[in-house]
Amino acid sequence: MMNILVVNCGSSSIKYQFIEAETNTRLAKGLVERIGMSGAVLTNTRHDNDTIKLTGEILDHGMAIEYVLAVLLSKNHGVIRDKAEIHAVGHRVVHGAEDFAGSVLITDAVLQSLRDNIELAPLHNPHNIRGIVACKQHLPEVPQVGVFDTAFHQSMEPRSFLYGIPYVFYRKYKIRRYGFHGTSHFFVSNRMAEIMDKPITDLRIITCHLGNGCSMAAVKGGVSVDTSMGFTPLEGLIMGTRSGDLDPQLILYIMGKEGLSLAEATTLLNKHSGLMGISGVSSDMREIETESEKGHDRARIAFEMFCLRVTKYIGAYAAEMGGVDAIVFTGGIGENSTMVREYVCRNLAFMGVDFDPAQNTDGPKERMVTTADSRVSVGIVPTNEELVIALDTMAIVNGEVPPSMRNMKKNNVLDPVE
Ligand code: ADP
C-alpha cells in the first residue's frame, strides 16, 4: 500500500490530506492556519473523526510541516508509527507555466523552474516552493511530486491561448492564457464521463468550477480546449472579490481618475470587485442569495450577473466545441447553490437541457439535475483535487503515466524561434 501526503501550501496556511492511494482511503486530513502570525492553529481529523486542535507559535512552513508530521506520528491521535510509512508527498503547485504539461517528480531542476516562474504567480508559487523545501528537509528520502493547476490546460491551441495584443509580449513576458483549477476540471470531467458510462474521448463537456475563485473549461475528448481564467486567475467569471472579464481600458481610466498605483489597481480588481464590489454586501454566495431574497437590489443584480456570465461561457464553449454533451457543476457554489444551477439551466432549454427541478433541490451529493432523456446531461460532481494529486503521485513514483496525463495530446507551446 502506498501512503501519500498531499500538501497544499498557501501564504499563511497549509492544507493536507494523508491518503492510502490504492484504496482511496483518507487516513487523516488537516489544516495549519496563521503560520507566521500569533496564535497559529493546527487542526487534524483522523479517519475515525478523532479531531485535535493545537495552538502555538508556528513561525514558518518548515515548522508547520514538522507539526503535521508530529501529529501523524503521535501516539494518541496519529495514524502511523514511523516516518517511513509516508511513501511520497504530492504538492499542489499553482503555476507550471509552459514548462509543465503534467505532474512531475520534483528534482532540483524542477524546483529551479518553479523559482523562475515566481513572477507569473507571485501570490502562490513562493508558498508552494516553501512547502516543497520544508518537506524535502523533513522527509529527505521521500519522493516529492508536483501537480500543477495549469497543466491540464496546456493542451489548448494557440488560437485559444494567445491574446489579441502584439505577439512580442508572448515571447518577452510569456503573456498568454494559462488557465487554473486544472486538476478540478480534469477530475470532474472524467467522473462525469464515468457516470454517463461513455468514453470521455467521445464527449464534449463544459465544466463549471464555482467556488471563491470561479472558472470554466471546454473539455473535448478529455482534453481542455479552452478555459475562462487566463494569464492570471482574474479573467472570466465574476467571482467573490474578482471582477472577471472587463473592458481592459476601464481600469486605465479609473487609474487615471483616481490616481491609483499599479498595486492599488491590482487590489481593486482582485479584492474589492466581483460579488463583493457589486453588491456591497458580501463576497459569499450564501449571503448574496439570502439578501437578494430579502429584496436587496444590488445583491440580486450581483447574483444575476454571476449566473449570466456562467451562461454566456456555456454558450461560447458549446459553439467552440460544435455542441455539448454534458455540463458539470462543482466547487462550493456549483455543488451547493440550487439557485445558481436553476438560473443557469433554465436558460439552456434551447440547447437541449431538460432541467429537473426536483433533482436540483435534493438528492445525493453527486447527481444529475436533468431528466433521463435530456439531450445534454447536467450533473453535480463534488471535486476531489487531493485524490488526483495522490493518484498522480503514486503513478510517478511507480514509473507509470499519471492518470491526469492519460489523454494529454501535447504541450502546446509555440516554437520559440519562429
Ligand atoms: P474555495 O474556492 O475557497 O475552495 P469553495 O469551493 O468552498 O471555496 O466555495 C465557496 C463558495 O461556495 C462561497 O461563495 C459560498 O458562499 C458558496 N457556498 C457554499 N455553500 C453554499 C450554499 N449552500 N449555497 C450557496 N452557496 C454556497
Boltz pocket constraint, residues with backbone or C-beta under 6 A from the ligand:
constraints:
  - pocket:
      binder: B
      contacts: [[A, 210], [A, 211], [A, 212], [A, 213], [A, 240], [A, 283], [A, 284], [A, 285], [A, 286], [A, 287], [A, 289], [A, 331], [A, 332], [A, 333], [A, 336], [A, 337], [A, 338]]
      max_distance: 6.0
